[in-house]
């Protein structure tokens, strides 16, 4: 029997257009050549399993919802002659409104991010890879079907509905006669296209299910042809409830893909059972690649919370925000089932589980960093900027994060430097961990503020992630050594010996000191002080933040977000032995070229701003001064 026969003639049938984003997605599904079309089986089975889990939860408060319809199960039925593949479940089912919302609009941020990614690239080249990375749910059916029909009935509802579409931009919803409707739940009928008739082969479908969906917590039956007896091809045993020794890496990987909506390999799999005061089981994964929506402020985690195998929520607040890239399942034996989902997540037991899971994840990351540094380096490359948010947001775990954090530095630009390694390499008389913050790693590495530190062999951390400016200002230090910005306050590095062959600026001579006093007078409205520098060896000038208050980068970020009423005047440091400084001092002492020297003071200030990534505040004045100086030099 085809799905068309199920729909009575009715004026209540209504045709609607898909949301614009869905239309884009369907066009891509229908017209792109995608090699791994098997994805649709996993997506439909996952949806069916979710429907069963939702009803299992609702039936706690309303047992009558599952009085009819049998034990939870998913059935895949094949009809080689009609070329249809049907995925049925006896889960929660849908109302007419549910159908419109679930199948007519984009409801999942991952799918929206998928489309946004394609919009920024050549869709014809990137589609195949990106479909596989995302998993695009129900809509993947249109890669293999000319028409998709959904027949559904909400549990204990007296109405049933039929949704149908050919994927060309619209869908139709009509009433469905109860005698042909599911007792409860949903069946999805795919009328396979000419290129996909091989999906009615029972052996192939069974292989796909075993490989991709064998770990779903609902049993799966396969009906090879109309009239055949169903046979069970997946037992519905929860993978997290099995002993680790009974689960293969391939099974872990497939469960991760279903949980995360990504098609990569997990970088780290963590599976443990906590016993003692509270009992719970955890199966957690660190993705092998960075999700496209990792920094989306509206992004929700995909962390499932179960209580004795009953799904409570798919977006449990189990992990802190700085571990939002993890995907996990937690199944507790202690949490109550007879209260609301919100109350469960506010309970003391849930708080204890949350703390225990977070601590264990930090421990496992530490073990990975020690045992497999190359593997950990990939994790840090993808998620280091997010993990470092914990240094600011989670002081309780700061020490644990410090142990796994990796940084770029003047001696290790690749970004693989641990703080313990930095401290072990401190120079004699070095009492602080020096750092420089900014928004561009290459610019930081070329900063003139580093010159004096290089001359003394002092390693400086180069912190270019936005969160760096915040955590480093609140952290007391590491291993007894405070953090100190090289762009703030006095350098205080004269007691550290120079490396062989390096030279440091000498003390400012009388003429230079007089020149600097003139500079201060000239630039008074822009700078708090002009002084001789002991941190510059090659460059002529740089800007430094005052000793107290935010450093240059943090001040810049706070001002950009309106969090700073007034910016402090910087300190202009001048290299007292630079040839330009010495020449200007000589001319000023001789009473020559005072206008030229005044222009030079402003140009030095503008140069220092540009070198740290800033901008010239008065471009016409800058251009006029530069022209006058060039005319004087060439005249």
N, C-alpha and C positions, 0 to 999 in steps of 0.2 A: 504494500500500500504506500503510495507516495504521500508526501506532506500536503499536496494540494487537495487531496480528498478530505482532509481533516477540517477544512475551513468552511463553515456554512455561509451561504450568501447573506450578507448583512450590511445595512447602511452604516453600522458602527465602525466598519473598516476605515482606517485613516492612513493616508500616505504622507510622510514627512521627509524633509531634507535632512541629511546629516549635518552636524556642526561642521564649520569650515575646516577645522583641523582634521576631523575624521575623513572628510572628503579627500584631503591631501594624502592621508595615510592609505586610504583604500586605492586611490589611483596608483600609488607606489606599489602596493601589494599586487595589483592586477597586472601592471605593466613592466615591472622590473623582473629581470631574470635572477632568481635566487636559487643557489644550488642546494641548500639544505632545507628543503620544504617540509621535512619531517617535524619541524618546530611546531606546527599547528596541533599535532597530537598531544604533545606535552602541555601546550597552553590550554587546550580544551579539557584535558584530564585535571589539570591544576584548578581550573575554574570549578569543575564538578566537585572536586575534593573540598574546596573552600565552601561551596554551598552546603555540603553535608556537615562540615564543622560548624557553620553558622547555625544550622538547625539544631545540632547537638547542644549548643549553648542555650538557645532559646527554649529548648525543651526542659531545661532545669527548672525554670519558673512555670512553664506550661507543658506538662507531660502529655496533654492531649494532642499536641502537635505531631507526635510520632506514633499515635495509636494505630494509624493506618499507613500503609506504604512499605512495611517491611524493614528489615535491618539495613543500615546504611551500606550502599554499594554503588559502584559505577559500572555501567555496561556499555561495551563498544560492539555495535551490531553492523555486519557487513552484508551488502546485497550486490553481488557481482553483476547480476543481470541488469538491475536498475542503476548500477554505478553510484550507489550511495553509501556513505559512511555515517553512522549515527552514534553520538556519545550521549548517554542518558545517565542521570543521577536522580536519587530520591532525597535530595536535600531541601533547602528552604524554599526554592522556587521564586517566581517573580510576579508582581502585579503589572498592570499596564504602565503605570508610572515608572516602575523599576526598569522595565524594558526600554523606555524612552531614555531614561537617565543613564543606564548602564551600557546600552548598545548604540546610542545616538550621539554621545558626547565623549570627549576626552576626560577621563576622571583620574588618570594616573600620571603623576608628574614625570615619570620615566618616559612615557610615550610622548608627552609634550616636549621633553628635552630631546628626544630622538628626532622629532620634526625640526626643532630649532637647529640641531646639529646639521641636518641635511640642508637647511636653508643657507647655511654658511659655507657649504662645500658643493662639489659637483655631485649631485644626487645619483647620476647614472653610474659613477665610478664607486661611490661610497655605500650605496644602498645595501648591497649584499653583505658587506662586513658589519654594517651597523644594525641590520635586522637581527643578525645573530648575536650581537652584543646585548641587545635590549630584551628581546622577547616582547612581542607586542600583542599578547593576549588574544582575545576573541577574533580580532581583525585579521590575524594570520590565516584564518580559514579561507580568505579570498585569494590566497596564493594557489589554492588547489581546487576551488569550487566556482562554478558558474552561478550558483545560487545557494544561499544559506537560509535554512528555516529553523526557527527556534520555537518550540512548543513548551509552554510552561504553566504551572499552577502553584500558587503560593500555598504553603501548608495550611490546611483547614479552611481554605478559601472556597467559595462556591462559584468562582469564575476562573476561566482559563483563557489563555491568549496565544495567538500565533503571530510571530514576527518573521518577516521575510525580506530579503534584499538580494539584488544581483551585484551589489558593490559598485553601482554606477552613479551614486550620489543621493539615493533616497531609500527609504524603507517603509514597509506597510505593517501596521498592527491591526489585527482583527480578532473578534471573539473566536474561541475554539470550543467545539462541543465537548461537554464533560465526558461523554462516553468514549471518546478517543483521546482525551487528555490524560496526562500522567495523574496518578492518585495524589502525588505531590512531587515537586521537583521540576526538572528541565530536561528536555532532549533536544540536541542540536543535530540537524540533518544536513549533511553536506552533499550536494549534487555535484559530483566531481567533474572537472573539465577534461578535455581530451588528453591533456598532457599528464593527468594524474590518476588514470584508471588503475594503476598498479597499487593504489592504496586500499583496494578491496581484497588484496591478497592477505589471507589470514596469517601466514608465516611472517610476512613483513611487518604487519601491524603488531603482532605479538613481540617481535624483536624490538621494535621501537618503544613499546610500552615498558618492556623489561629493562631496556637501557636507560630510558629517560624518566620514567614515572614509577618505577618499582618501589620507591620509598614513600609514596604518598600514604597518609594514614587512613585510607579507605580502600577496601578490597576492590579489585577490578576483574570483571568477567568479560569474556570474548564470545560472541556468537558469530560463527564462521559464515553462516548463510541463513536465510529465512527458514524458520522451522527447526533449526539445529538447537541442541541443548547448550546452554551457557557453560563455559569451562573457566575456572579461575586461573588467571595468569599473574596476579599480584595479591599477596595476602593482606595488605593493609596494615602490617605491623609498623609501628613508628620506629624510624631508624635511630632516633636518639635513645629509645628504650632498649636497644640491643647492646650487647657487650661490644667494645671496640674491636675485639678480635674477630667478630662475626660480620664486620662491615668492611667492604673493599674500598680502596681509594676511588675507584670509579663510581661506586654507589654514593660516597660522600660528595664527589664532584657533581653528580647529577642532582642530588638533593639541594646542594648549594645553588645550582643554576635555577631551580624552581623557586627557591626561597628569595634569591636576589634579583631575579629578572635579568641576569647577565649570562653571557655564554662563554666567559673566560674560565680559566682554572683557578681555584682558590689558592692564594699564596700561603695560607696557614689554616689548618683545620684543628679546632680544639674541642674535645669531647670528654666530659668528666661528670662524675656524680658526686655531689656534696652530701655528706652525712654528718650527723651530730645533732646540734640544736635544731637545725632546719634541714630538710631533705629536698633536694631538687636535682634535676639533670639538665645539663647545658650542652648544646651543640652549636658552636660558633665558628664563623668563617671570616677571614680577612680576604677581600677580593684581590684578584691578581692584576686588576687595572682600576684606574680611577673612574668612578661613575661620573657621567656628564653633569649631574646636578649636585655634585658634592658641596658646592658653595652656595647653593640656592637657599635663601633664608626661609622659604616655605617648605623645604624638603623634610619629609618625615622618615624616620628609620623603619626598616622592615624587620622588626624584632617581635617574634610571636611569643605570647605567654599562654601556656596551657596549665590547667589544674587537673591532675589525674587524667590526662589525655583529652580534656575538653578545652577547646580553643576559647580563650577569654578575649584576646585582642590581638590584632596583627601589627599594631603600632605601640607596643608596650614601652613605657619610659624606663627601660632597664639600664641603659648605658648613658653616661654623661655626654653632652654635645660634642666633646672633643674625640669621642670614639664612635661618632655617627656613621662611619664608613663600614663598621662591622655588620654582619648579618647573623642573627642567632635565633635559637629556639630555647626557651626555658620552660621546663615542665615541673611544677611544684606539687608535692604531696601534702603541704601544710596550709596553703591558702584556702579560704572558705569559698564554696561555690554558691552559697545562698545569699550573697550580697551583690551589689552592682559592680560593674567593671571599674568604675571610678573609685569606689570605696576599697576595692582590692588593692589598687595601686597607691592608696594612701595609708595602707596598714603597716604596722611595725614589721611584720614578717616580710612584706615586699621590700621595705627599706633595707632589711638585713640581706635579702637576696641580691638586691641591686649593688650593695656595697661588696658582697662576696664575689659577685661576677666581675665587677670592675677591677678589684684587686687581683683576681686570678688572670685576667686578660693582661694587665701590666706585667705580672710575673712571667707569663708565657712569652710576651714580647721580649723581655729581658733574656730569657733562655734562648730564644731564637737569635738574638743579637750576638750572644756568646758562642753558640754552637754552630750557627750557619750565617756568618757575617755577610756573605754575598747575597743570600736570600733575603736577609733583613734589609740590606741596602736597597733592594727593589721596593720593599714595603715602605721604607722611609722616603724613597723618591716619590712615591704616589701620595703618601698620607702624612709625611713629616710636618708640613705646614698646619695640618689639622691637629695632630697630636700635640704640637707646641702650644695650642690654645689651652691645653690643660695646665701648662706652667703658670698661666695667668688666672684661669678659672678654678683650678683645683689645687690649692696650696697643700692640702692634706697628702696628695700623691706626688708632689713636686719632686721629691728626692728620687722616687722610682722612675719618673719621666726623665729626670736628668741623666740617669744611668743609661737610658736607651737613646737619648737625643743625639743627633749627629749634626755637625755644623761645617760650613765652609770657613776657611781661614786663610791668612796670608801665606801659610806654608802648605795648606791642604785645600786648594781651590775646588776639588771635586766634591766637597761636602761630606766627607766621611770621618770627620774628626770628632772623637768623643771627649767630653769634659775631663774625664779621668786621664786621658792621654795628654790633654793640654796641661793639666796641673803637673803631671809627671815631667813635663818638659820646660817648666818655669826657669827663667834665667836667674842667676844669682842676684839677690837684692830685689827681685820682682815680687811684689806683694799683692797684686791684683790680677784678675782675669780681664784683659782688655778687649773691647768690642767696638764695632762701628756699625750703626744702623743706617739703612737707606732703602730705596725701592728698586735698585738695579745692581746686581752682583758685580758686573763688569765695571761700573762706575765706582763702586766701593773699592774694588781692588786697585784702581788708579788714583784714589784720593790722596791729595798732598798731606793730609793729616796723618798718614801712615809712615811718612818718610823717616822721621826720627826713630820710630819703633823698629823699622827694618834695619836702620843703621846699628841698632843695638841687639839685633837678633831676637826681638820680642814678637811672639806670635799674637795676632789680633784676629778675633772672630769677626767674620763678615756676615751680618744679619740682614737679609734682604726681604724676608717675609713680613707682611703687615703686622702680624701679631708680635713680632720680635720686639718692637719698640715698647710694647706694653708689659710683657712678662719680665723683661730685663730690668725695668724700672721698679718692679715690686719684689724681685727675688733678692734675698739677703746675700746670697753667694753660694759657692759650691766648695765643699771640702775645706771650709775655713777661709776661703779666698773671696773677697768681694768682687762684684762686677763693676768695671769702670769704663765709661765711654771715652774714647780718644777724641771725641768732638765736644767735650764738655770740661770746663775748668782747666787748671794747670796740668801739664803732662806729668811732672814729677818723675822723670825717668833719667835724670842726670847721674843717679847713683848706679845705674846699670851700665856695665862696660860696653864700649863699642866693639863691634866685630872687626876682625882684622881688615885694614884698608879703608874703613869707613871714617868719615869726618862729620863732626857735629858743629853747628853754628857756635861761634865764639860769643862772648858777652858783647852787648851793644856798646859801641864806642860813643864818645861824647857827641860827635856830629850826628850819628844815627839816632841817639836818644832825642836830640833836638828836633830831627826830622819827624820822629814818631809823635812828638808833642804837637807839631804842626798838623800832622795827619789827624790827630784827635780833635783839634780845634776845627779843622775843615769838615770832618765827617761827624760832628757832634750829634746831629739830629738822627743819625743812622746807627751809630755804634756806641756801646757803653764804654769801650776802652780800646786803645791801640797799643800793643805791647810787642816786645821782641819775643820771638818764638824759639823754644828749644826742641820743637818737634818737626821743623822744616829743614830739609837738607838741600833740596833741588828747586822747589817751587818758591815763589816770592811771597805768597800770602795765602791765608786760609781763615775761615770763620770758625769760631768756637762759641759754644753756649756758656753762659755763666755757671759758676760752680754749683749753685743751688737752683732747683727747678728742672723742667724737662730738658732732654738733650735736643739737638737740632731736628732729628727726624720725628720724635714724638710731638714736639711743639708744632711742626708742620702738619701732622695728621690731626691733632686736636683743633688747630685753627681751621683746617679745611672742613671739619664737621661742626663748626660753630661751638666747640666746647672750650674755647679759650677767648676770654674777653679782650685781652691785649697781649701781643707777643713781646717778649723781652728783647731788648737790644742785644745783638751779638757782640762778641769781642773779635776784633780784627788782629790777627797775629801776623807779624812781618818777619821774614827771614833777615836777620841783621847783617849776614855776610854775603847775601846775594849781590851780584855785580850791579843790578839795577838799584838796589837799596843804597849801596855804597856811592854810586854815581849821583843819585838824587841828593843824598846827604851832603856830598861835596859841593854841589851847585847851590843848595839851599844855604849852606854855611857861608858861601861866597856872595850871597845876596843876589844870585842870578836866577832868572826864569821862574819866578814865584808863580805866575799863572800856569806855566807848564807843570810845575810840581803839584799844584792844586788839582789839575786835570788828572795827573798820574795817581793821586790818592783815590779819586773816584773810580778810575779805571781798575785799580788794584782791588777795590771793594767789589766792583761788578764781576771781575774775573773770579774772585773767590766764591761769589754766589753761583756763577755758572758751573764751576768745578764740582760743586756739591749738588748739582741738578736743579738749581733754582733758576730764576729768570731775572732779566734786567727790568727794574721797575719803571724806568723812564728812558725808553729806547731813543727818542730824539736827542735827549741830552747826552746819552752814551755815544751816539753816532757823531755828534758835534765835537765832543772831547777827543774821540779817536781820530777824527779828521785833523783837528788842531795839532795833536801830537805827531801825526804822520807828516803834516806839512812842516813842522819844526824840524823833525828828523831828516827830511829830505831837502830842506831849504838850505 
